[in-house]
Amino acid sequence: MTLIFIAIALAGIFLWLNYFKSIDVFEKESIVTIIISILIGASLVGFVYIYDAFLYVKIDEYNDFKTFLESFINDNLLKTGLLFVAFYLFQKFFKKEINEPIDQILYACMMAAGFFGAEFILYSNHFTLAEVLNIDSIFTIDLFVTICSTAIFAYGFVLKDYKKNKFSVPEFLIYSILFNACFTLVRILDDYFELPRLIAVFSLVFFLFSVSILKHIINNSLNQSPYFSIKKIINSSLVRNQLLIMFGVIFLLQFILIVSFADTGHAVSHILFMVFSTGYIAGIASVSLCHMKLVKGKWYAFKIQLPFYPRGYGGKLAIRGFSGDENDFLPFYEENFNLFNVNQNISTAQKNEDYVRINRKLFFEGDELGFLATIYKDEKETKVILYPKLQGVTKIDEKHPVVGVYSLNKSIDLKEEELDIEDFVLMYWQKMVLLEVKEELILN
């Protein structure tokens, strides 16, 4: 039984380790240093154990406010403080390893994951069936909130080092504490209305908004990397699938535990219900967190928003992020290419010196990807917007993406963080074709 609890804790840690390793595309971190950060986080449980034994603040007379106050002191302040001090010291000893902003977020969050996993193992010996039934919620919502709150105070160090905000560290430490306090409040609200954790509405809403907070922190940190390259992108489908697999592993291990505590019938009914509750929000987080708007040096303004939005005229809900595959466009970044009619035979197309070049990425409603590009033709330059085709035939011959070519609307500032493609006029659909590089024979 203990081995299964350990396996669940390790699966939760590995889920986030693999996630941060996958999105850290510009300059990979040493796995040894990451493991050290996890072990440092896990060791903090010893301080919690000592605190609980000798210093725990107990409030005898209970009401909702005193319950909140006790949890705030003994849980929020203690754990946030321990992680903050550990990460502060870690930075001092591993200066050479922390050479880009995402490193600060990665190491702080892996400390938090190690701390969370070790604490889970410590208290799992006393778990009842009710607590075993909540493991999916613990490793979906609770662990995510721990990761997010840690990323918040680590982001203060990012702003201090890369945006030269000298007060950002104490400011974001306070934000981290308040974030945890808010989570404690929503838990109390769920308990007040006697909502089971699988359908705890307040916790669910808090979790969904937290996804946008963590995504914002990671996105801005990646954009400030000194190793930034437009040629390096996050493989969103791979990251999404890996997250879903790891959540599946945790749920499977939980199923085995429920069978051990109760019976197979109880386990099957719980898992089926869980797929449409915890599994659903785990899916939303997995899809949302794999999409980043990578633009060199861009600081996106913070805004709290749900990870999904109403798409199109029908108002169908969709998760924010590019619904195509950016890998299709990777060969065209920083390269010259042509635009041809979709049905045009490239081999018989007239060869000339005209070409197109992408200037920069643009992001549209729902974080859909587009491009500002320049068409060089007859010694004239014409700026257009290329917007990927997202339905039907999106690629020709498996290598030529189909894009809509839109004329610019001069009344719209292209520096806006989220544009609306409906504000631009579609001229025609074209396929993107790389220019053939011909080697010249040089005679000596």
TAHUCOR-V97698 format. One record per pair of residues at least 24 apart in sequence whose ideal C-beta (glycine too) atoms are under 6 Angstrom apart, sorted by the first residue. I is the first residue (numbers start at 1). J is the second residue. Records with the same first field share a line. If there is no record, write none. Layout:
# TAHUCOR-V97698
I=J  J
This chain:
# TAHUCOR-V97698
4=253  256  257
5=121  124
6=121
7=253
8=250  253
9=117  120  121
11=249  250
12=117  139  143
13=113  117
15=246
16=113
18=242
20=106
22=239
23=234
24=102
25=232  234
26=225  227  228  232
27=100  227
33=97
34=110
37=107  110  111
38=110  114
40=86  111
41=111  114  115
42=114  118
44=82  115
45=118  119  122
47=82
64=188
68=184  188
71=184
72=181
76=180  181
80=176  177
83=111  112  150
84=153  173
86=111
87=111
100=225
101=158  162  221  224
102=221  222
104=154  157  158
105=151  154  221
108=150  154
109=147  150  151
112=146  147  150
116=143  146
129=261  262
132=257  258  261
134=197
135=254
136=251  254  274  278
137=197  278
139=250
140=278  282
141=203  207
145=183
148=210  213  214
149=176  179  180
151=214  217
152=176  179
155=217
158=221
162=224
198=277
208=306
209=304
211=285  288  307
212=304  305
215=289
216=302
219=292  293
220=299  300
223=295  298
228=296
230=333
231=333
233=326
234=292
236=290  291
239=290
240=286  287  290
243=286
244=286
247=282
287=319
288=319
291=321
293=363
295=361
300=417
309=366
311=366
320=366  367
321=367
322=368  369
323=390
324=388  390
328=401
329=401
332=432
336=435
337=432  433  434  435
338=433
339=430
340=431  433
342=429  431
346=433
363=418
364=419  421
365=420
383=408
385=424
387=421
396=431
400=431  432  433
401=432
402=431
404=429
405=430
